[in-house]
Amino acid sequence: VGDGAETLFSCHTDTVHWKEGFQEVHYDEQMGMCWKQDRDPLGADDGAGVYVLMRLLAEKKPGLYIFHAGEEKGCIGSRHIAEHTPKLLKGIKRAIAFDRRGTSSIITRMMGGEVCSPEFSKALADAIGMGHRDDPTGSVTDTKQYKYLVDECSNVSVGYDHEHGPNEILDLDYLYDLVDHLINVDFEKLPVKRSAEEELEK
């Protein structure tokens, strides 16, 4: 969306489930929470991220939108892009995944390595305006695969917790509020301080 946009929005379409078929999802309106009672994961990781990207697309927010496949099996889709079609990311300076548990994280490090600058994470948190903060405890998601191709890479909380297990939940009120705030963010003005090229040369 938008020629010349420098921001990538990321989520993944695969989820962790143990059986096929329709799900019965419960919602508590007072708590604003979704969950299941069949001992199978909810799939908010990363159904919540898919929802975020669909809403941003509907609002025509400028950016490159990638709905990755195979994240739960080792970031298969994003690794393929990074290794075989990196030109797809030409001109992209920011890669933001919506695939983090909780309601407050902007991931600054994944697997111990820096993926975005403090200036970028602070500016993103300020722009969202919901009290998010730097979180250096990221493991792996698709944007990590782009750390040598894209200057600023991160991952933002989308409200799920206890992912991959029978107690997975989703804070739906937070998710809706997050999207309402994201719609007003000018992602193209977020600062770029980290250098992917310099990271590659280390």
C-alpha positions as CSV (number, residue, x, y, z in Angstrom):
1,V,0.0,0.0,0.0
2,G,1.5,3.3,-1.0
3,D,4.4,3.5,-3.5
4,G,7.7,4.2,-1.8
5,A,6.6,3.2,1.7
6,E,9.5,2.3,3.9
7,T,7.7,0.3,6.6
8,L,7.0,-3.5,6.6
9,F,4.1,-4.8,8.7
10,S,4.4,-8.5,9.6
11,C,2.3,-11.3,11.0
12,H,2.1,-15.0,10.5
13,T,-0.9,-17.1,9.4
14,D,0.0,-20.5,10.9
15,T,-1.1,-21.3,14.5
16,V,-0.4,-24.1,16.9
17,H,-3.3,-26.6,17.2
18,W,-3.6,-30.2,18.1
19,K,-6.7,-31.1,16.2
20,E,-8.8,-29.9,13.2
21,G,-12.2,-28.5,12.9
22,F,-14.2,-25.5,14.2
23,Q,-13.4,-24.0,17.6
24,E,-15.8,-22.9,20.3
25,V,-14.3,-19.6,21.6
26,H,-15.6,-18.1,24.9
27,Y,-15.7,-14.3,25.5
28,D,-16.1,-12.5,28.8
29,E,-17.4,-9.0,28.0
30,Q,-16.6,-7.7,31.5
31,M,-13.0,-8.9,31.3
32,G,-12.6,-8.4,27.6
33,M,-10.9,-11.8,27.3
34,C,-11.2,-14.7,24.9
35,W,-10.3,-18.3,25.7
36,K,-11.3,-21.9,25.0
37,Q,-12.2,-24.9,27.2
38,D,-11.3,-27.8,24.9
39,R,-7.6,-28.0,26.0
40,D,-6.5,-26.9,22.5
41,P,-4.6,-23.7,21.9
42,L,-6.7,-20.6,21.0
43,G,-4.5,-19.6,18.0
44,A,-4.3,-15.9,19.0
45,D,-0.6,-16.4,18.2
46,D,-0.9,-15.1,15.6
47,G,-4.5,-14.7,14.7
48,A,-4.4,-11.4,16.6
49,G,-1.5,-10.2,14.4
50,V,-3.5,-11.1,11.3
51,Y,-6.4,-9.0,12.6
52,V,-4.0,-6.0,13.1
53,L,-2.7,-6.2,9.5
54,M,-6.2,-6.6,8.1
55,R,-7.4,-3.5,9.9
56,L,-4.3,-1.5,8.9
57,L,-4.9,-2.6,5.3
58,A,-8.5,-1.5,5.5
59,E,-7.3,2.0,6.6
60,K,-4.8,2.0,3.7
61,K,-1.8,2.7,6.0
62,P,1.3,3.0,3.8
63,G,3.5,0.0,4.0
64,L,4.6,-3.5,2.7
65,Y,2.3,-6.1,4.3
66,I,3.6,-9.7,4.6
67,F,1.4,-12.5,6.0
68,H,4.2,-15.0,6.6
69,A,3.7,-18.8,6.5
70,G,5.5,-21.3,8.7
71,E,6.6,-19.1,11.5
72,E,5.8,-21.7,14.1
73,K,8.0,-24.2,12.2
74,G,11.1,-22.0,12.2
75,C,10.1,-18.9,10.3
76,I,10.0,-20.8,7.0
77,G,8.4,-18.0,4.9
78,S,10.5,-15.1,6.2
79,R,13.7,-17.1,6.0
80,H,12.9,-17.9,2.4
81,I,12.5,-14.2,1.7
82,A,15.7,-13.2,3.5
83,E,17.7,-15.9,1.7
84,H,16.2,-16.1,-1.7
85,T,14.2,-13.0,-2.5
86,P,15.7,-10.2,-0.4
87,K,15.0,-7.7,-3.2
88,L,11.4,-7.8,-2.0
89,L,12.5,-5.7,1.0
90,K,14.4,-3.1,-1.1
91,G,13.7,0.3,0.3
92,I,12.3,-1.0,3.6
93,K,13.8,0.7,6.7
94,R,11.4,-0.5,9.4
95,A,10.0,-4.0,9.9
96,I,7.3,-4.3,12.6
97,A,5.8,-7.7,13.6
98,F,2.6,-7.9,15.5
99,D,3.3,-11.2,17.2
100,R,4.3,-10.6,20.8
101,R,2.5,-11.8,23.9
102,G,1.3,-9.4,26.5
103,T,0.1,-5.8,26.3
104,S,3.2,-3.7,26.8
105,S,6.2,-4.9,24.8
106,I,8.2,-3.3,22.0
107,I,10.9,-5.9,21.4
108,T,14.4,-4.4,21.0
109,R,16.4,-7.7,21.1
110,M,15.8,-11.2,19.8
111,M,17.9,-14.2,20.9
112,G,20.1,-11.7,22.6
113,G,20.9,-9.6,19.6
114,E,19.8,-6.0,19.0
115,V,17.2,-5.7,16.3
116,C,16.2,-2.0,16.8
117,S,17.6,1.1,18.2
118,P,16.4,2.7,21.5
119,E,15.4,5.8,19.6
120,F,13.1,3.8,17.3
121,S,11.4,1.8,20.1
122,K,10.8,4.9,22.2
123,A,9.4,6.8,19.2
124,L,7.1,3.9,18.4
125,A,5.9,3.6,22.0
126,D,5.3,7.4,22.1
127,A,3.4,7.3,18.8
128,I,1.2,4.4,19.9
129,G,0.5,6.2,23.2
130,M,-0.5,3.2,25.3
131,G,2.4,2.9,27.7
132,H,4.5,0.4,25.8
133,R,8.1,0.0,26.8
134,D,11.3,-1.6,25.6
135,D,11.5,-5.3,26.0
136,P,14.9,-7.0,25.4
137,T,13.6,-10.5,26.0
138,G,12.4,-11.4,22.5
139,S,13.0,-14.9,21.2
140,V,12.2,-15.3,17.5
141,T,9.6,-14.1,15.0
142,D,9.7,-13.3,11.3
143,T,11.2,-9.8,11.6
144,K,14.4,-11.3,13.2
145,Q,15.1,-12.9,9.8
146,Y,15.4,-9.4,8.3
147,K,17.9,-7.9,10.9
148,Y,20.7,-7.8,8.2
149,L,18.4,-6.4,5.5
150,V,16.2,-3.9,7.4
151,D,17.6,-1.2,9.8
152,E,14.9,-1.2,12.5
153,C,13.2,-4.6,13.3
154,S,10.8,-5.1,16.2
155,N,7.8,-7.0,17.5
156,V,4.8,-5.4,19.3
157,S,2.4,-7.0,21.8
158,V,-1.0,-8.0,20.5
159,G,-2.6,-9.2,23.7
160,Y,-2.3,-13.0,23.8
161,D,-0.7,-14.9,26.6
162,H,0.1,-18.6,27.5
163,E,0.5,-19.2,23.7
164,H,0.8,-22.8,22.3
165,G,-1.0,-24.3,25.3
166,P,-4.5,-25.1,26.6
167,N,-4.6,-21.9,28.7
168,E,-4.0,-19.5,25.9
169,I,-6.0,-16.3,26.2
170,L,-6.5,-13.1,24.2
171,D,-7.1,-9.6,25.7
172,L,-9.6,-8.6,23.0
173,D,-10.2,-5.1,24.5
174,Y,-6.5,-4.4,24.4
175,L,-6.3,-5.6,20.8
176,Y,-9.1,-3.4,19.6
177,D,-7.6,-0.4,21.5
178,L,-4.2,-1.1,20.0
179,V,-5.5,-1.0,16.4
180,D,-7.4,2.2,17.1
181,H,-4.1,3.8,18.2
182,L,-2.0,2.3,15.4
183,I,-4.3,3.8,12.8
184,N,-3.1,7.2,14.0
185,V,0.6,6.4,13.9
186,D,2.7,7.9,11.1
187,F,5.0,5.0,10.7
188,E,6.9,6.6,7.9
189,K,8.2,9.3,10.3
190,L,9.6,7.0,12.9
191,P,13.4,7.5,13.2
192,V,15.9,5.1,11.8
193,K,19.1,4.9,13.8
194,R,20.3,1.3,13.6
195,S,22.2,0.2,10.5
196,A,21.5,-3.3,9.1
197,E,24.6,-3.0,6.9
198,E,26.8,-2.2,9.9
199,E,25.3,-5.1,11.8
200,L,26.1,-7.4,8.9
201,E,29.7,-6.2,8.9
202,K,30.3,-7.0,12.6
